[in-house]
Amino acid sequence: MTTTTPPDHDLLLAYVRDRDVPCPRCRYNLRDIERPYCPECGTQPTLTVGDPQQPLGAWLLLTVVLWIGAAWGFEFIVWVVIDLFTDQGYWQYWLTDGLVHLFFSLIYIACLPLAVAMLLTRRWYCRMPGTVQWSVAGILSGMLMLVIVANFSYWLWPW
C-alpha cells in the first residue's frame, strides 16, 4: 500500500481555509481562497517552515538611541521640577545662555514617547522589510546622534 502526499497548493489551501493569513505582498486576507494565489495582486504564496523570531538589530539600534535621548529628556524634566520647588535659579540660565540647550532638551523630551512607542511596536517594526527597518533606524539614529554631538560640542565649546 502506498500513500501519496497532496501537492503543495492543496496544503496551502488547507492551511488558509480557517486562518487569517495576509498575502506577503499586498497584505490581503487569504482566508478561504479557492486557488493558490492572491486574488488581489496575483502573488502565489508558499507554505514554509521558518524561524518565527525576527531579526532585532535595526529595532535594537533605534530603541537604544531613543532611550539615550529619552534619559536626557527625563533629566531635563527633573531639573525643571527641582527648580520649581527649590528656586535654584536654573531658569535664569535657560533664559540667558541656555536657549540652545533648551532646544536640545525639547528634542530629548520628544524621545520619551518615541522610545515607548518603539517598545510597543516591536513586532510590527520587525515585520517590515529589512531594508526599510535599517533605513528608518539609520536615518533616525543618525539624526539623534547628530543632535547629541552638537549638544556636547556646544557644552564644550560655546559659540
PyMOL commands that set and color helices and strands:
alter all, ss='L'
color gray80, all
select helices_A, chain A and resi 8-16+57-86+90-96+99-120+122-126+130-156
alter helices_A, ss='H'
color red, helices_A
deselect
rebuild
show_as cartoon
